[in-house]
Amino acid sequence: MNKENIWERNFTLLYCSKLVKVTADRLAFNSILWFLILDGKGAIGTSLLIAPSFHKQ
């Protein structure tokens, strides 16, 4: 096998894996936040604590 093809394949797998992880993390985070807001139990305080994480550094 060509080393370049192996590198391209590994990079593609790594990129796809990272994309799936980031998407799943965001979905889980947003779901928890929305369940807290809809449930109404401490949602405002929790959302104020979580809100800074929406802003990328």
C-alpha positions as CSV (number, residue, x, y, z in Angstrom):
1,M,0.0,0.0,0.0
2,N,1.0,3.5,-0.5
3,K,1.8,5.4,2.6
4,E,-0.1,8.5,1.4
5,N,-3.3,6.5,1.0
6,I,-3.0,5.1,4.5
7,W,-2.5,8.6,5.8
8,E,-5.5,10.0,3.9
9,R,-7.6,7.1,5.1
10,N,-6.6,7.6,8.8
11,F,-7.1,11.3,8.5
12,T,-10.6,10.8,7.1
13,L,-11.5,8.4,9.9
14,L,-10.1,10.7,12.5
15,Y,-12.0,13.7,11.0
16,C,-15.3,11.8,10.8
17,S,-14.8,10.5,14.4
18,K,-14.2,14.0,15.7
19,L,-17.2,15.3,13.8
20,V,-19.5,12.6,15.3
21,K,-18.2,13.3,18.8
22,V,-18.7,17.0,18.6
23,T,-22.2,16.6,17.2
24,A,-23.2,14.1,19.8
25,D,-21.7,16.3,22.6
26,R,-23.6,19.4,21.4
27,L,-26.9,17.4,21.0
28,A,-26.6,16.0,24.5
29,F,-25.7,19.3,26.0
30,N,-28.6,21.2,24.2
31,S,-31.0,18.4,25.1
32,I,-30.2,18.6,28.8
33,L,-30.5,22.4,28.8
34,W,-33.8,22.3,27.0
35,F,-35.2,19.7,29.4
36,L,-34.2,21.9,32.3
37,I,-35.9,24.9,30.8
38,L,-39.0,23.0,30.0
39,D,-39.1,21.3,33.4
40,G,-38.6,24.6,35.1
41,K,-36.6,23.3,38.0
42,G,-33.6,25.7,38.4
43,A,-33.5,26.2,34.7
44,I,-32.6,29.9,34.9
45,G,-29.7,29.4,37.3
46,T,-28.4,26.4,35.4
47,S,-28.7,28.1,32.0
48,L,-26.7,31.1,33.4
49,L,-24.0,28.7,34.5
50,I,-23.9,26.8,31.2
51,A,-24.3,29.9,28.9
52,P,-20.6,30.8,28.8
53,S,-19.8,27.5,27.3
54,F,-21.7,28.5,24.2
55,H,-19.1,31.2,23.6
56,K,-15.9,29.8,22.0
57,Q,-12.7,31.2,23.3
